[in-house]
Amino acid sequence: MSGAELLVRFAGPHASVQDGGRPGMMRYGVPGSGPLDRLAFAAANLALGNPPGAPGIEVSLGGLVLECLSGSLGLAVAGGGFITDHAGRKGGSWQVATLRAGERLAIRPGHWGSWCYLAFAGSLECGEWLGSASTHALSGLGGGRIATGQRLRIRDAQPRPGRAIPCPVIARPRTTLRVTMGPQQRFFAPRTVADFLAGPWRMTDAWDRMGVRLAGPAIAPEGALDIPSEPILRGSVQVAGDGVATVLLADHQTTGGYPKIATVLDCDLDAFVQLRPRAGLTFQPVGPRQAVRIARSASVAARAYLTALAASVA
């Protein structure tokens, strides 16, 4: 086995190194980070025989172009309906291939999805912060942003035979988000809560790895926004004084003082982030017990898919 070196010919905005994230660090004020679409990220790694949280590259709608300077490197692309151009051969995401010296790989947006993931059959050399290579977007700490002109080195690079990665239905964009109401529903008038659930809502261009602002009815909370700052979660629907709703994502702050009208079920978030700006969506309220049942069912389905994918490589 040998190494491989890649030259980043072009990197669009928000391209970054990610791994499985920093679970357990929020108590210290450190965001969890990690991939926005966790299922697709794990699928790319498992398709190569890697651990599901091995460092890879998250690619946004801006795209990515790599040139292999040396070595022979197996790679996997998963997430969204992106288009790949590998050594002049066009294809889609959800595939495994080998990139050889002198060849280029271009990843560009296709007909659906906002994020895709590039995993390597080898160890990507990158920095870490607090034991994780996941890049915290605002600070740049972790493995770091991917920039045009950068060189990437992969240790123990190995080729892989080309093949398709099955794309599960649960990876498709989700336009109906199941939510549990609260925990600060009391700050919103009944009519406002009804407006929140009725919509219509759509994605906006105001998004990053911290969260996405939604366009829809004004749902301003009542009274002064002076609640004590408290822990918040990925999937919280936070509403500022101007009545604009924001769904918090992987790099969200760990505490906040704005009221949260609802919380999106975690199992819906991977498919939610694959929506593109101006896509429509609705919120569907579910009770706590139903939410637990939904989460357990989704976990079983995701685990079965990933287990089968890993077994296909062994």
Secondary structure, 3 states (H helix, E strand, C coil): CEEEEEEEEEECCCCEEECCCCCCCHHHCCCCCCCCCHHHHHHHHHCCCCCCCCCEEEECCCCEEEEEEECEEEEEEECCCCEEEECCEEEECCEEEEEECCCEEEEECCCCCCCEEEEECCEECCCCECCECCCCCCCCCCCCECCCCCEEEEEEECCCCCEECCCCHHHCCCCEEEEEECCCHHHCCHHHHHHHHHCCEEEEEEECCCEEEEECCCCCCCCCCCCCCEECCCCEEEECCCCCEEEECCCCCCEECCCEEEEECHHHHHHHCCCCCCCEEEEEECCHHHHHHHHHHHHHHHHHHHHHHHHHHC
